[in-house]
């Protein structure tokens, strides 16, 4: 029996009465849960990550150390792993879950192991995600679960299915197993009243993922919004896809779950489009991506009778854009149709200040064995380096908070 409160799922739109102003510069709230020692450690970590050449060099030597089986696990676990991951198991994550909860921030357990491309590995990943659903069903600390379709099925098969090439009987059976795994996860989420994200991936498999997501929504979202698809707004067709899928959901009588992100595969997309000699699906400029992201936020808020959203973003302007629009529409900060999400270890100034003002916020908390999670950590390091000013922003916020605390002690 689930212990989740029935009020944790969307019912009616709550109306705002009073709202707190939100400042993403308020470091006293952003880092209130961190000790001076932890904050200084974070400061030095982002100071190092702020140096692009050092990130490249460190990534190279860490990969080499693992290849040569050198004893570097302890060092990694106490630095970059501790900053961006909750632990190696769900049980290890409990301390992080409770710490976030004390700051009014939810947890999204993200099993970030990139397993081997075989059926046994896919089945084991399904079992682990089922465990996250069970843990989420026990309390309101974990408002969402998440999975990648490539974690439970062959990427090559998903790509072939999207290309339109006829599948062999063996491949058809394998694809049916992917559908069954997706269904097992969504069905269990529905039974436990746990929302579940289907993450976005590369454009050459995304159409296949979309079809699976909409099939699951039509199956499990008629009573409440359980299944969420992910829309990467750096793609030039995503905003139209969002509008069309909303129309379809309304006509079929189910709720559309939409996680809005900018996108994570821009370099791969550019290279693939160039090598494949097809039109690049990514917007030419960041301004176009920002425009589509913010238009999508407004569209979802205007269609909240059908759409529930989660803004997966570290962009301060987009968060302000959403909360300003919510105030204009007199939507309560804690309206259960609307969530914000950021990654553990990043943008605490957004997460904690939004949560303090009463908005629904959750952190992605990756977990898994250190060695298996390293590809995820390498991407986080690269992301901090590539996002304009991200490491500098994190570094300066921590620096400002250390200065503030020092001045308070005088």
Rosetta blueprint (number, residue, H / E / L):
1 X L
2 X L
3 X L
4 X L
5 X L
6 X H
7 X H
8 X H
9 X L
10 X L
11 X L
12 X L
13 X L
14 X L
15 X E
16 X L
17 X L
18 X L
19 X L
20 X L
21 X L
22 X L
23 X L
24 X L
25 X L
26 X L
27 X H
28 X H
29 X H
30 X H
31 X L
32 X L
33 X L
34 X L
35 X L
36 X H
37 X H
38 X H
39 X H
40 X H
41 X H
42 X H
43 X H
44 X H
45 X H
46 X H
47 X H
48 X H
49 X H
50 X L
51 X L
52 X H
53 X H
54 X H
55 X H
56 X H
57 X H
58 X H
59 X H
60 X H
61 X H
62 X H
63 X H
64 X H
65 X H
66 X H
67 X H
68 X L
69 X L
70 X L
71 X L
72 X L
73 X H
74 X H
75 X H
76 X H
77 X H
78 X L
79 X L
80 X H
81 X H
82 X H
83 X H
84 X H
85 X E
86 X E
87 X E
88 X L
89 X L
90 X L
91 X H
92 X H
93 X H
94 X H
95 X H
96 X H
97 X H
98 X H
99 X H
100 X H
101 X H
102 X H
103 X L
104 X L
105 X L
106 X E
107 X E
108 X E
109 X E
110 X E
111 X E
112 X L
113 X L
114 X L
115 X L
116 X L
117 X L
118 X L
119 X H
120 X H
121 X H
122 X H
123 X H
124 X H
125 X H
126 X H
127 X H
128 X H
129 X H
130 X H
131 X H
132 X H
133 X H
134 X H
135 X H
136 X H
137 X H
138 X L
139 X L
140 X L
141 X L
142 X L
143 X L
144 X E
145 X E
146 X E
147 X E
148 X L
149 X H
150 X H
151 X H
152 X L
153 X L
154 X L
155 X H
156 X H
157 X H
158 X H
159 X H
160 X H
161 X H
162 X H
163 X H
164 X L
165 X L
166 X L
167 X L
168 X L
169 X H
170 X H
171 X H
172 X H
173 X H
174 X H
175 X H
176 X H
177 X H
178 X H
179 X H
180 X H
181 X H
182 X H
183 X H
184 X H
185 X H
186 X H
187 X H
188 X H
189 X H
190 X H
191 X H
192 X L
193 X L
194 X L
195 X E
196 X E
197 X E
198 X E
199 X L
200 X L
201 X L
202 X L
203 X H
204 X H
205 X H
206 X H
207 X H
208 X H
209 X H
210 X H
211 X H
212 X H
213 X H
214 X H
215 X H
216 X H
217 X H
218 X H
219 X H
220 X H
221 X L
222 X L
223 X L
224 X L
225 X L
226 X L
227 X E
228 X E
229 X E
230 X E
231 X E
232 X E
233 X L
234 X L
235 X E
236 X L
237 X L
238 X H
239 X H
240 X H
241 X H
242 X H
243 X H
244 X H
245 X H
246 X H
247 X H
248 X H
249 X H
250 X H
251 X H
252 X H
253 X L
254 X L
255 X L
256 X E
257 X E
258 X E
259 X E
260 X E
261 X E
262 X L
263 X L
264 X L
265 X L
266 X H
267 X H
268 X H
269 X H
270 X H
271 X H
272 X H
273 X H
274 X H
275 X H
276 X H
277 X L
278 X L
279 X L
280 X L
281 X L
282 X E
283 X L
284 X L
285 X L
286 X H
287 X H
288 X H
289 X H
290 X H
291 X H
292 X H
293 X H
294 X H
295 X H
296 X H
297 X H
298 X H
299 X H
300 X H
301 X H
302 X H
303 X L
304 X L
305 X L
306 X L
307 X E
308 X E
309 X E
310 X E
311 X E
312 X E
313 X L
314 X L
315 X L
316 X H
317 X H
318 X H
319 X H
320 X H
321 X H
322 X H
323 X H
324 X H
325 X H
326 X H
327 X H
328 X H
329 X L
330 X L
331 X E
332 X L
333 X L
334 X L
335 X L
336 X L
337 X L
338 X E
339 X E
340 X E
341 X E
342 X E
343 X E
344 X L
345 X L
346 X L
347 X L
348 X H
349 X H
350 X H
351 X H
352 X H
353 X H
354 X H
355 X H
356 X H
357 X L
358 X L
359 X L
360 X L
361 X E
362 X E
363 X E
364 X E
365 X E
366 X E
367 X E
368 X L
369 X L
370 X H
371 X H
372 X H
373 X H
374 X H
375 X H
376 X H
377 X H
378 X H
379 X H
380 X H
381 X H
382 X H
383 X H
384 X H
385 X H
386 X H
387 X L
388 X L
389 X L
390 X H
391 X H
392 X H
393 X H
394 X H
395 X H
396 X H
397 X H
398 X H
399 X H
400 X H
401 X H
402 X H
403 X H
404 X H
405 X H
406 X H
407 X H
408 X H
409 X L
410 X L
